[in-house]
């Protein structure tokens, strides 16, 4: 389905839980976040995804929090893959639990996995994540590759925190033949306490070490990719601030509490779980979903601190 700006909205991010087994400094406060809203039951989650997907969704990404904490996640993958029109079911994870889930994810038919990994140094990883064990992540990567599950690495680089990890991350990704994407930190919630290393600065560091970057045509939502002269992998960038991609945004978000959000940065949306509890008919809910898609905002306002409709919840609560 197209929105009012003629963008084809065919990608749904589904947050399965607001819980996470890490407390990354730029994502969550050190104390556990209390989820005050009612979580979707699995039955309602499946039902809502089926309704939303009927508008023309082709790709579903499972997120959180940490989605691998969700009980029997493989059953959801199987159910979602059976929805008419769905071509890909992918997953974003911090990787801590991946080694224990590789087999069931493979059997369920997962199309690909994105690993959030901001450094290779073991001590720095523990510091950024407030206690995470990188060896568990590395084991998960090894086992997933053994099962030929397509992988990507997502890295957030912050000034004064992990700038020295840019080259080690590239070396690790290149050695393991995993494409690497650098995601520009968005100033939301606790992330406001950190400063992102911008795309152009990253490119300068990469080109100085590895040679020229040549942009290539790979359409994957907001990411744009480069082939680097002396690397065998692709390097991608998702830069919401320095290279605003709203004109090509094709995504919706369904939170773990049933809120359908057409834009990450807006605090608006529609609570579909509330509609289900009020016994609103599927036809009426579908009409509301279509209206929400059609009126998807033109662009975010992350650079405008005075913007009155900004979302300021933790990313774990909105399925970042």
TABEL-V825699 format. One record per helix or strand of 3 or more residues. SS is the DSSP state (@ for helix, = for strand). FROM is the first residue (numbers start at 1). TO is the last residue. If there is no record, write none. Layout:
ss={SS,SS}
from={FROM,FROM}
to={TO,TO}
This chain:
ss={=,@,=,@,@,=,@,=,@,@,=,@,=,@,@,=,=,=,@,=,=,@,@,@}
from={11,42,59,67,73,88,98,112,122,134,151,165,179,189,199,213,223,234,246,251,259,272,282,315}
to={15,53,63,69,81,93,108,116,129,146,155,175,183,193,210,220,228,238,248,254,261,277,294,318}
